[in-house]
Amino acid sequence: MTTLKRTPLYACHVEAGAKLVDFAGWEMPVQYSGSTGGVIEEHRAVRTAAGMFDVSHMGEVRVRGAGAEAFLQRLTPNDVSKLAPGRAHYSGLLTDSATYIDDLLIYRLAADDFLVVVNASNAERDFAWMAERVTREEKNSVEVTNESDRYALIAVQGPQAVPILTPLMTPGAADVRYYGFLQGEVAGNPAILSRTGYTGEDGFELYLSPEDAPGIWRLLLDAGVKPAGLGARDTLRLEAAMALYGHEIDETTTPFEAGLAWVVKLDKGEFAGRAALAAQRAAGIPRKLVGFEVRGRGIARQGHAVLSPESGEAVGTVTSGTWSPTFEKALGMAYVPAAMAAPGTALSIDVRGKSLPAVIVDLPFYRRAK
Amino acid sequence: MYPTDYLYSREHEWIRVEDDVCVLGITEFAQQELGEVVFVELPEVGQVFNTDDEVGTIESVKAVAEVYIPVAGEVIEINDAVVDDPELLNEDPHGEGWLIKVRFSSASDLKVLMSAEKYEEYVKSGEA
């Protein structure tokens, strides 16, 4: 029996009546209790006001040195040379077959200084993957360190998030553009203030020192921000059609199949998976990730087979599915053969032996009002 | 918490016996575990089931639960209110959130079910 790890905010979750579950070896809140608790209420709080997520379990890998940019450029498909200090971009670690080891964010702290933020479930593996790829020639110019223990992370998201945070953050933080960040303070505590998120709403992700995190959580609670758990995190990101590792992306999927071609900069130079991606593009992408709406009664979920309308054979799989609190219907994403991927195409999904009708729709399901 | 005139199954269903008819629902524990219910699928009136057959499903955002019938019999009524308003299951699982009424054939099926007291122990024991 191994004990679960706890983030610096564990006591705050217990105080808020969290239902705690094992997520990637961490004891995390899936939802909270009380009249404003529950997946649907927490989801709606983020869409209409402000919610906060403890994502301290995510991993952080620091990459520093004169060779840091070239090193990251080689390991990832997006163009690090275009990433300015104070900016972050979404990218990934790909195998030589261009399939995903993980998706991640790269923050450029300075010319030779990067913070790579990775999924909790892959943190150890990603660090090892990166550390092993520093060549002997790079040893004196590239330093890769696991800084996961250094940061707690609170994601504050929703239309009220920025108004609530602004008086607490370094002046000027609210002017930071989407995917920009500031190294400043929140409530007098040093923090990386990152205008990013995983919900489709505006907001900031606050990288804090572990000791400061509980105080800031309680301050935000007093300011009216609602605790939101992993359950709501999943329904929110699904409505916003954001990929989740282990669902839409994994070691069998390429960025092209997953609808993430915008992350891939084939012309930037050599990187892991480049040849495979060029080949896939030339040959045609065999399957595509699509969004669907269920038309019958029931919820399609990960692993349910998508059936061919003619033969009834399984031709694809649902990667994620849930009941959407915003649209009050069952939605999901699935891999289907490219020939079947047009919006408007009717699908059948095998849900526990029953054939559930669905239709392909454009992604994302949800876009916030600008 | 658990009505003493009901009987309970290990799958967290309750039964209320009214002569040769039993009313079936899911327990408070089940509703808490499921979270907010969004779909309820019930059988049709007239369907006949054997003991422990699956008679329906209850879906929440995060989970699906099958409902098993602890007695053999014929469905004589279903609760349309709960199909139209699944939240009833969360709000009043032992009352308004009842699922189906079954005319049952064998009283011996009831013998394996638990009393309210035994069910509470079962839930507390962590085996549930």
Chai-1 contact restraints between the chains, C-beta under 6 A:
chainA,res_idxA,chainB,res_idxB,connection_type,confidence,min_distance_angstrom,max_distance_angstrom,comment,restraint_id
A,G38,B,E36,contact,1.0,0.0,6.0,A-B,restraint_1
A,V39,B,G35,contact,1.0,0.0,6.0,A-B,restraint_2
A,V39,B,V61,contact,1.0,0.0,6.0,A-B,restraint_3
A,I40,B,E36,contact,1.0,0.0,6.0,A-B,restraint_4
A,G231,B,K62,contact,1.0,0.0,6.0,A-B,restraint_5
A,R297,B,F39,contact,1.0,0.0,6.0,A-B,restraint_6
A,I299,B,E59,contact,1.0,0.0,6.0,A-B,restraint_7
A,T322,B,V61,contact,1.0,0.0,6.0,A-B,restraint_8
A,W323,B,V38,contact,1.0,0.0,6.0,A-B,restraint_9
A,W323,B,V61,contact,1.0,0.0,6.0,A-B,restraint_10
